[in-house]
């Protein structure tokens, strides 16, 4: 089983949300459909712009906490390093 740390955004350089899950396709779909009335639904964070696979739940949890403590500029560099045009990676998950 794999675990994922991910970032969803409202748009390029917009509001971002960082989370972790064991099923990234289902979780991003929940963001897209606003299944939960929380931060990401309120601010329209529904575009998967970055994710990382981790081998353990603890590893994903620690990585999520690490990134959440970063400055915003570091988070943007992380996204743009892997996804410079901020395309929605959700469609690629099912490919």
C-alpha positions in Angstrom: 0.0 0.0 0.0 1.2 3.5 -0.8 0.5 6.8 0.9 0.5 10.2 -0.7 1.2 13.8 0.3 -0.5 16.2 -2.1 -1.2 19.8 -2.8 -4.4 21.0 -4.4 -4.8 24.6 -5.5 -7.6 27.0 -6.5 -5.5 28.2 -9.5 -1.9 29.1 -10.3 -0.4 31.0 -7.4 -3.8 30.8 -5.7 -4.9 29.3 -2.4 -3.3 25.9 -1.7 -4.2 23.0 0.5 -1.8 20.3 1.7 -3.0 16.9 2.7 -2.2 13.2 2.9 -4.2 10.1 1.9 -3.9 6.4 1.1 -6.1 6.8 -2.0 -5.2 9.9 -3.9 -7.7 9.5 -6.8 -10.6 9.2 -4.4 -9.4 12.1 -2.2 -8.9 14.5 -5.1 -12.3 13.6 -6.4 -13.7 14.5 -3.0 -12.0 17.9 -3.3 -13.4 18.4 -6.8 -17.0 17.6 -5.7 -16.6 19.5 -2.4 -17.7 16.4 -0.5 -16.5 17.9 2.8 -17.3 21.4 3.9 -13.9 22.5 4.9 -11.0 24.8 3.9 -10.5 23.3 0.4 -14.2 23.6 -0.4 -14.5 27.1 0.9 -11.5 28.4 -1.1 -12.0 26.2 -4.3 -8.9 24.1 -3.9 -9.6 21.3 -6.4 -6.7 21.1 -8.8 -4.1 18.5 -8.0 -0.8 20.3 -8.7 1.7 18.2 -6.8 2.0 14.9 -5.0 4.6 12.6 -3.6 4.4 8.8 -2.9 5.5 7.6 0.5 6.0 4.0 1.6 4.4 4.4 5.1 1.6 6.3 6.7 4.0 7.8 9.2 6.3 8.9 6.4 3.5 10.7 4.6 2.3 12.3 7.9 5.8 13.6 8.7 6.3 14.9 5.1 2.9 16.7 5.2 3.7 18.3 8.5 7.1 19.4 7.2 5.7 21.0 4.1 2.9 22.7 6.1 5.5 24.5 8.2 7.4 25.8 5.1 7.1 29.4 3.8 4.7 29.8 1.0 7.5 30.7 -1.4 9.1 27.2 -0.7 5.8 25.5 -1.4 5.4 27.3 -4.7 8.9 26.3 -5.7 8.1 22.7 -4.8 5.0 22.8 -7.1 6.8 24.6 -9.9 9.8 22.3 -9.8 7.6 19.4 -10.7 4.7 21.1 -12.4 5.8 24.5 -13.9 2.5 25.1 -15.7 0.3 24.1 -12.7 -1.7 21.6 -14.8 -4.3 19.5 -13.0 -2.6 16.1 -12.5 -5.8 14.4 -11.6 -6.5 13.1 -15.1 -3.0 11.5 -15.2 -3.8 9.4 -12.1 -6.3 7.3 -14.0 -4.1 7.0 -17.2 
